[in-house]
Each structure stands twice: as structure tokens, then as C-alpha cells.
Amino acid sequence: MRGQVAVVGYGRTPYSRVKPGEPVLTVDEYIAWAAEMACQRAGMSLRDFDDQGLAVAHAEAAHTVNWSPATAENLGISPKILIRGDQGGASASAMLIRAAAMIHAGIVDRVLVVGADTPLTIPSPVPGLPLSPERTRGIYWDFQGPFGLMGATAQFALVAQRYRHQYGWDDKAMGKIAVNTRFHASLHPGAIYRKPFTLEEYLSSRVLTDPLRLLDCVPIVNGGLAFIVTSAKSARAITDKPAYLLGFGEANNYYHGSRAQPDITTTGFAKAAPEAFRMAGVTHKDIAAFEPYDDYPFVAMMTIEDWGFCKKGQGNAFAAERNLRFDGDFPLLTDGGQLSGGQPGGAIGGFQPLIEAVTQVRGEAGPLQVKDARFVASCGFGGIPYGRPGRSCVSLIFGAEA
């Protein structure tokens, strides 16, 4: 599968915090907008996906569900196949792998991958409570909801507490990641928060659920994203800058160690990342930029460890010792990440690191372009299962050459 498919176009709509005067769009409108942007960048039209493929990410909130056949109808296309992504923040990356398999098998030649969410403008019967299935029934309400774990911050704080107990904790290292994302966001026109803040401001931000602070938390936004993946042969005819998918790995419902008492400080990237490296035929030293899923700096730090850029428990020191800026020795979250760029619903945010990796490989990152970005890695990360840090973990490595 190495180098058999490539991303040839992408679209990321402006994000909205629904301030007065900003347009209020539906999920369907955001999807159409992002799809049109991706088609324009690739020099294609929506009709190029008749008898081809359409992949649709499942929006997280119940009132924003976008069914795949209805999305095809709204876009005015008649695809041969539909791919559904319902793995939270891993959906975009997982759908890329499914699309690659369909293309490799010769079933279709190209797939349009879309996702959008509008969590800030959809009414809820329980204000403030996410309506995703995992938070309305089953394990969540058996073991977490009754004890006050009403959102991701509280859930991840338990993982962070365990990490601190096992390996220690450095507030300044977490702050460095957060400050770095805001610096990159200040140079990115699509980021929702562009005013830089200092490490001192980070450390003085209030603690929400120990040890996670206000400036550790991702801002929720409305928005849509899309990308186009084709066979390598078609990609070379479409663009002179294909971003080839060189390697991937995926782990779902991963347990590290005992199933009865797993190590919750290790994610499924410990399994998925080595698979991606083996397929791509590259090493850690070849990666020019790293685009992890970053709903919290702590998650990005754990991902750095589990990808093998440093040993387990050394993520704090690694972040503290490295220059994380786009022109540094370990460029991290070069578009500002979701931490400062914004997260369009929990399920759709995973499009962003993938699209930023493609942008870097194609040399289209403008003032944030990493030098010699021949190989760039990104991640999809979705779901917060009971007693583990992530339900779906997908590792991707892109390259400028097949």
C-alpha cells in the first residue's frame, strides 16, 4: 500500500465561535463549502465523484447527525460507494485508510472525504451535556456519569493524574506546548485564537480539573473540512504536488498490558505508530514535522512518547528540551493545532492534523512552512473509553514522493 494513493486537494472553512455578526451555517452548508474548497484546490468538480467514492464523518451531537446518503444528495453526486467514519477524532484518518483500500482494490479511483459539525448552534435538551452515544448510555452512565465525570476534561484529568503518579509532571512543559500552538496560530489565518500568551499566563490560568488548566483546553467551534484522495497515477495527472500516503497503522479499543488493569498512560499509538513506520520505510529522524491530535497538551505529549520519539515517561523532558516551533528541531502542531486553531466538534477535529500534514508536504504552509518537509506524520485520536486513554488511534505518514 505504500505510495499507492495521494491526497490531491483539501478544504478547511473559516471556523466560527458564533459571535454577533458571524453567519450561522448548518452542517450541510459547511460540508458543501469545504468540499467545494477541496475540489477547487484539486482542479476538480463535485461531478468528478459520480460513480466514485464519498466518505462522511459522523458528527458527534445527536442533532447534527449527517447521514452519508443524504450528504451525497445534498452535494448532488451519485457515488458508487459510501464510507462512514464514526471513530470520533480518528474518523478522518480511518476514512483515509478505508478509501486507500478501496482505491488499491480497483473499486474506485478517487474518494471525497468530508466532515463538519456545529456544536455551538444546535439546541440541546440538556444544555452543556454532549449528546454522543457514549455519554447517553452504557458504560459512561454506569461508571462515570454518576460520579460527576461530565466531560473530556474530567475524564482526561484522571489519566493525567495517573501519569503524574507514575512518571511525574512538569507544568512548564505542558505550558510550552500550549504556548507554542498559540504562537503558530498567531501566524495562521484560519486559527480561531491568534493572540499569543506567555508561559506565565498559562501557569496563572485557573485549574479546572487537577492537573488540567483552562489554557489546556481546546476551543469548540463550528466548521467543516474535506480532502480528496486518489490513486497515485491519477494524482500525478491532477497535481504536481501529491501528498502520498506512505504508511499507516490503526488500533481500536487498545489495552496496554492486562485487560483487567491496563496501563492507562499508554495509548494505541504504541501499536499503530510502529506499523506506520514499517510500511513507510522511514525512521523518526526522517519526520520533518509532527501533527498529533491535541485536544490537550498532555495528549500531544503522550502521543510523542507512544510514537517512540522518546521513551515512556520522558515526554515532559522531551518537550522542555526541544524547540517546537516550525523552524525548530521538532516542529509540532504547525498550524496552531486544535488547541488554538479550534475543534469543530469532537468528531471532526481529527481532519485538522491530517490536512496540516498534507499542507506541509505540499509546501503550502506559507509563513509556517517547515524546511524540507519530505515526510510528515499525523494522528487521529477518538473516544475516551472507561479506564483507558483513547478508543481509536490512527497513525499516518505522508511523503512528497511515492
N, C-alpha and C positions, 0 to 999 in steps of 0.2 A: 504493500500500500504506500510505501514511501514515495512522495512526489507524484502520486498519480492524480491528485486533484489540487486545485488552487482557488483561492479567493480572488475575485477579479473586480469586485465593487462593494461598497458599503455605504450606509447612510445612518446618521445619528441626528435626530431632530433636536432643535433647541429644547432644553429642559425648562420646566415651569414649576415654581413654588406657589402658583396661583395668587400672585399679588394683584392688587387692583389695576385694571387696565390690560392684564395679560389675557390672551384668548383662552377660552375653556374648550378643549377638544375632547372628543371621545377616543376610546381605544382604537376603534376602526379608523378614525381620521389620522391618528398618529402612525398606525401601521401603513396606511396608504402613503403618507408623507415620507416615512423612512424608506419604503420600497421604491418610491419614485427617485429619491436621492441616490440609492444604490444603483438603480438602472441607469441614471444619468452618468454616474461616475464610470460605469462599465460600457457606456455607449449602447445600451440595450433598451428594450421596452418591455412592459409587462406581458405583451403578447408573445414574447420570446419564451414564456413559460407555459404556454399551451402544450399539452402532451409531454410536459417535463415534470419537475418536482416543486412542491411548496411545503415548507416546514414552518410550523406555527408554535410559538411558545405559549404555554398556558399561563394567563395572568393569575396572580395569586388570590386577590379578593373575589369573593363569590359574585359580586355584582359587575365585575369587569371580565368575566369569562368570555373568551373569544374562540368560538368553535372553528375548527380547521376548515370544514366545507363552507361555512358561512364566510370565512375570511377570503376564500377563493372567489366566492360570489361577489363580495364587496370589491375585490380587486379587478373583477371582470375577466378572470382567467379560468381555463379548464385544464388543470394539471392531471397528469397520469397517476401520480402518487401523492399522498399526503403523509407527512411525518409530524408526529405530535411530540412536543417536549414538555414534560411536567416534572422536571427534576430541580425545580427552584432555580437558584443561581447557576446550576450546572446545565440548564436546558440548552442554552446556545451552543456550548461546546459539545454536548452529547448529540445534538441535532446535526452538527457538522460531521461527526463521525458516522452517523446513520446515512447522511447524504453522500459521504465519500464511499460508503459501502455500496449504495445503490448505483452510483456512477461507475465504480470499479466493476460491478457486475454487468454493466451494459444496459441496465433497465432504463436509465435516463442519462442525459448528458449534462444537465445543469439543474440546480435547485436554488430557489429563492427562500431565504430563511428570515423570518420576521418575528418581532415581539414588541409589545407595548403594554403599558399599564398607567392607570390614572388613579392612584390610591388617595390622592388629596381631594378629589372632587366626586367621589362616589359615596352616596349616603350609606350608613351602616345602622342596623337596628341596635347595635351595641357600640356606641361611639368609643373609639380608641382601641377596640379589640379587633385584631386581624381575623379575617374570616376564611383563612385557608383551611382545608380539611384537617390538617394535623393539629389545629388549635380549636376544633369544634367537636372532636370525638376521640375515642380510643385512648392510647397511652398518655397523651398530653393531659387529659382531664382525669385520668386515673391517678397519675403520679406527680404532675407538676402544677397544673392549674389550681387545684385546691390549696396549694401551699404558697400561692402568690407569684408564681413564675409567669408573668403575664406578657412577656415579650422576649425578643432575642437578647437584649442587654442583660437581663437577669439570668437567662439560660447560659450565655457565654461567660458570665461572671463566675459561675460555678466551675467551668472548665479552667478559667484563668486562675481561680483560687487554687485549684489542684496543681496547675503548672507552677505557681509560686511556691507551693509546699514542696514540690519535687526538685525544682531547679533554681528557684529564686526569681526575683522580679526587679526590673530596672525601669522606673517611671520615666527616666530621661531617655532611654532607648525607645520606649513606646512613643514618647513625645517627639523624638526625632523623626520617626516615620510619619506622624501626623503633620508636623511642620513641613516636612519635605513634600507631602502631597499638596499642601496648600501653596507652596512655592511654585510647583508645576502648574497648579490650577490658575495661578495668577497670570500665567503666560498662555493659557489655553482659552480661546474664545467661547468654547462650549461648556466650560465649567460653571456650576451654579454659584459657588462661593469663590471669589477671586481676591479677596483681601487677605494678605499674608498675616499670620500670627507668629509669635515668638514661643520659644520653649517655656519661658517664664509664664506666658499667658496660658499655655497648655497646662502647666503644673498647677496654676491657680484656678483652673476651671473646676466646677464642683463635681464631686464624686457622686455618680448615680447609683451604681451597684458595685461596691468594692471588689476589684480594684479599677473598674472601668469608669471613665470620666465623661463629661459632656462632649469634649472635643475628641473623644474616641469614637463617637457615634456617627454613622452615615446619615446624611440628609435625604429624606424621601422626596421624590419629585414625580411629576408627570412627564412622560416622554415615550419615544419609540425608537427602535433601532432595527437595522436589517443588513444582511450581507448576501452576496451571490457566490456560490461555489460551482465550478465547472470541471470537466476533465482537463488534464494538463494540456492536451492537444488543442482543445478549444480555447483555453486560457491564453495560449501563446498567440492565437489569432485575434483575440479580443483586446489584449493589452500588452504593452512591453514591460509591465511591472507586475507579473503574477506573484502572489504570496503563496508559495507551495506549502501544503500540509506535509511535513516530513515525518512527524512521529506523534503518536497519541497513546494514552493509557487511561483506563477508567476503572474505578472501584465504587461499588454501591453497597451500602449497609456494612461497611468495613468494621471489623473488630480487630484491635491490636492486642494480641495476647489472648487471655482467657475470655470466653464468651460470658461467663458468669461475672467476671470482674475485669473488664478490659482496661487498658491504659488509655484514658480519655485525653491525654495530652498529645497523642499521635493520630493524625488524620489518614484518610485513604490515599493521600498523595504519596505516602511511603511505599505504596504498591504501584500506583499509577505512573508516577514520575519515572522510575527506572524503566518501565515498559516504553515510555515515550522516548527516552534517551537511546534505548537499544534500537528501536525502529528508525530513529532519525540518524543514527550513526555519528552522533556528536557527544561532546562532554560538557561538563559545567563551564569549563573555561571558554567554550565557544559561544556561550549565550551572551549577547550584547546588551540585552535589557530583559527585565523580568516583570511581568504584569500579572500578579496574583489577584485573586478575589479579595476585596479589602473592606468588608463591612465594619471591621475594627482593625486597628494597627496590630493587635495581638494575633488576629487570624492571619494576617500577612506574614508576621514573624514566624508563626508555627509552620506556615507553608514553606517558607525559606528553608527551615530545618528539614521538613519532610521531603522536600525535593533534593536534599543532600548537598546544598550549598555550604552547610556547616553541620556539625553533629547535633544530635538532640540535646537540648539544654543550653546550647551555645548561641541561640538566636539573639538574646539581648546583647551579648558582646559583639556579635557579627554586625548588628545594626549600628551599634555605637562606634565601631571601628571603621566602617565603610563610608564612602561618600556616595550617598544615594541619589544625587541629582543626575539629570540626564547626561551631563558631561563628566560625571564622576566615575569611580571604578566599579560601581554596582548600580547602574541606573534602575530605579524602582518606581513603578506606577507613574510613568512619564507623562500622562495626561492629567494628573491630579487624582486619578483613581476615582472610586465611588465616594471615598471619604470627603473629598472636596468637590468632585465633579457632580455627584448626585446619583441616587439609586432609584430608577423608575420602577418601584415595586420590587419586592424581594426576588421575584422570579425572573425579571427582565434585566436586572443589573449585570448578570453574567455576560451579556453581549459586549459590555464596555471593554473589559480587558482583552477580549478576543479581537475586537475592532482596533484597539490601540496597537496590539501586536502586529496586525496586518498593516496599519498605517506606518509603523516604524520600518518594517521590512520593505515597504514600497517607497520609503524615503519621502513621505508626505507629511511629516510631523512639524514642519515649519521651524519656529524658534526652539522647539523641544526635540528636534531630531537628534538621535543618538548616532555618533560617528560609526561607520562601518557596521550597520545593523544587519548583518547577513543572517543571523539566527536569533530569533526572539521567542521566548516562552510565555505562555499564558495559562490561566486556570479557570475552570468552572467549579463552583462550590455551592452545594444546595442542601437545604434542610438541616434541622437541628434535632436529631433523634434523642431519645431518652438515654442518658448515660454514655453518650459519645459525642464527638465534636462536629461531625458532618455526615450527612446521609449519602451524598453523591459527590465524588471528587473526580474531576477530569483534567488531565494534563495534556497540553498541546505544545508542539514546537513547529514554528514556521521558518521558512527559509526563502531567500531571494532566488535560489536556483534549485532545480529538481535533483 
